[in-house]
Amino acid sequence: MAANGDIGFRNTAWLIGALAMMAAPHAEHLPVWESLLCVMLVLWRLHIAHRNLSLPPRWPIILIALGTAVGVALSYGILFGREPGVALLIALVALKLMEMRTLRDAMLLVYLGYFGVLTNFFYSQSILIAIYMLATVIVTTAAMLGLNQMAGELPVRARFRFAATLLAQSVPLMLVLFVFFPRIQGPLWGLPQDAHAGLSGLTDTMTPGSISQLTLSDAVAFRVTFATPMPRPSQMYWRGPVLWNYDGRTWTQGRPTRFKAPGFQPEGEAVRYTVTLEPHNRHWLFVLDLPAELSARSRVTNDFQAIAYLPVRERMRYEAASHLQYRSGLAEAPSELQRALQLPPEFNPRGRALAQSWRLRGGSDEAVIAAALAHFREQPFVYTLTPPQLGEHAMDDFLFTVRRGFCEHYASAFVFLMRAAGIPSRVVLGYLGGEVNPVGNYLIVRQAEAHAWAEVWLAERGWVRVDPTAAVSPARIESGVAAAVPAGDPLPALARVDYRWIKQLRLRLDAVANNWNQWVLGYTPERQTRFLTRAGLNAPDWKSMTAALTIGTGALLLAFVAWTLWRLRPAVQGAVQAAYLRFCSKLARRGLPRGQAEGPRDYATRVSRARPELAQVVDAVIQLYIQLRYGTLRDEAAVAQLKRLVAAFKA
Amino acid sequence: MPSAIDRVIHQACQVILGKERQIRLAMACLLAKGHLLIEDLPGVGKTTLAHVLAKSLGLDFHRIQFTSDMLPADILGVSVFDRGSGAFKFHPGPIFSQVILADEVNRATPKAQSALLEAMEEHQVTTEGETRPLPRPFFVIATQNPSHLVGTFSLPESQLDRFLMRIQLGYPDSQAERGLLKGLERREMISTLSPTMDAPELLSFQQKVRQVHAADPLLDYVQALIQRSREAADFEHGLSPRAGLALLAGARAWALMDGRGQILPEDVQTVLPAVAGHRLNPAHGLAKVNGTELVEKLVSEVAIP
């Protein structure tokens, strides 16, 4: 046996290439030491295969394996879960290469390669990863072909063609499995919490800087398709968490949310739309101010937050209807209004004094609001993504000294001033506007569109939205962040680029990703049920789905077998040969099959010897067949005669 | 079977006991206008077979014993100056005969061998610038010792290809052996044989062989066999186009001897070992395998279309 296992350098290189393709995306989240270890092991293995050296003995490999396990446990603090599990798998695959001695080991690695492809979907299910993994599967299959083709080496192109053909043949089976395999709520693999770490999005608290940080992200928050005409960007306030409590620095939601069915008086037509929300690991569903209907499994709180029953841990689709013009909260409970006036007494004396002076001067609530907005408009306030640090009396610093801030500064300062003047008010977080993608005609809302605004309660009008950012920077409201901030400020790369073709390309790619989300990843249990019901499967449960799955795959396999048999059928040349083959199969059923190389006369002789009572009729059939097939007899009547004889023949 | 051919074979079987199949193949080879190579040990009846066939068919017969010092002129003939007429006169060699028994052809040098083989192919002899036709029918039965025996120049493949068939006689079975030991001396028996056919009759049979019908499905089968011989790893080379023609000719003759006007796959299968055996060399590494077994394997692997 050759030192590098029986499979040779070429096959080893192919296999390692396929495994490396599989493992490469993991390098992003594996510990650096492990990535280096894997690269070293692979290079060592290639060297061994190239020089035809013998593999290292087992004990150092076992030691490295143990060391890796300890290292993974130290790096992650645990050996179980998604991250350490994948880290262990990758390391052990690299180590398995070091003891690949036989063809069987190589095949095991091929299957590990296929399995490893799946692990990449733990991290991303984007279409790019899917395409890359498809390529990986093709290369892995090509490597496997090499292993099974020990005698003749296939040229590379033939190898790829063969592998692609194999995969293409499995496409119908894949589609049946995709449609019929019973979906379960949530990810197929019960992943622990760490699967959702690192998802970006709004949080339920607001401190100065928390939103401007988020604004640097290009990540998509959600996408919206409208059933009714799309409102103007400046009207699209996507409502998220509502913050009531202020401790002098941080805004929080305060006491637990109450799920009291809130009423409001809609004015004007409803806007209907479908949101595809990216996972953000929180309960909020973003809806336009204010939601009237919502399809998702969720409830609407008394301050109009849409709350899902479960944290949004995978992409979610819901339909909603909202009224952009409304009157709400005219009969707000006094306890709620009391909450909306709370302020920590010990901070920001100057700000308080300013608000109270407006109250003393003007009197009415509207006049105070106007005075506050005028203050922001007339004093030299600057809208910037990079505001300086604020001191202990954050509001005083912001209002009187620094005067530079982002939307969260303006929202919180405005609500602070209102409360100081005795007007009930609260902070609302969410997103404003979005980017319209003409390719596919839908709205993309990115994290960069995160926004904070204020709501004040007026006795005659109820809760009214006031966006103080509009007073400082009208451009933010009308045209988005990029137009609003000074040129020197850092911005998400995508928001800044104004080359048209890059923008076009980006929008096209996003449209593809959107379809992928809608039709592939969005194939949830609900959609599956709906689809199967429409396909005629009544009240599909997992039993009927399993039955459909079995029938579907079975039918496909049968069709494939039938096709193969049809292709391999003996070449039937006309009626004569067909009749003869029928005659042979009749005899074959009686235990006298014709050998493939057995001529008609030899066959007749053998049959007559085994079944003397048939000799006469067999002889008649064979004589006629010989005349028709090998002789010069070309007579329709004789052919008919042969058919009759065969039809009447009973073995 | 046409009765004349039947009688020839019957008569031959009286002399050469227990070898009916080989006698039939030899007859088929003759009817297909081919030449026959008999390869076997000395003393199993090669000469007797040739002699019996010639005598039964009413043909004149010459035997050429090939030796290592033989020259082409010993076969073809020489021109000798005739003092009486004052000119050279051609003295025909033993090749000018209807049935030639070229005995132990592989003991001669290649030069002498090629003189015979060219005559076989061309059905004419050219010496000293003059071409002389050979008599018709013209049938060469060559015998050779198994090539591993000492003092042989084995025939090259190109020359083996000119023999339509090669048969092996083999030892007689015990019953035939006993009959042989009890019976008269073979040479005496041959002298008492009477011709059962004459040359014109034989030529007309040869003409009839050419009219036996080969249907398209049968040609498909022949082509499949040839193709398989070229693809199979068992053989060094596949069958040549000439071998395909020989196979068809042999099968035609066999079908005629069976009294039929069309070839059946069975005819092809029957003559295939004799036609293909000397044309197919086992591939390297398979030298110990019996060539006949390989041909049987070839037959069993090809489905009759």
Interface residues (C-beta under 8 A of the other chain):
Chain A: P570 A571 Q573 Q577 G595 Q596 A597 E598 G599 P600 R601 D602 I626 Q627 R629 Y630 G631 T632
Chain B: H213 A215 P217 L218 G261 Q262 I263 L264 P265 E266 Q269 V299 S300 E301 V302 A303 I304 P305
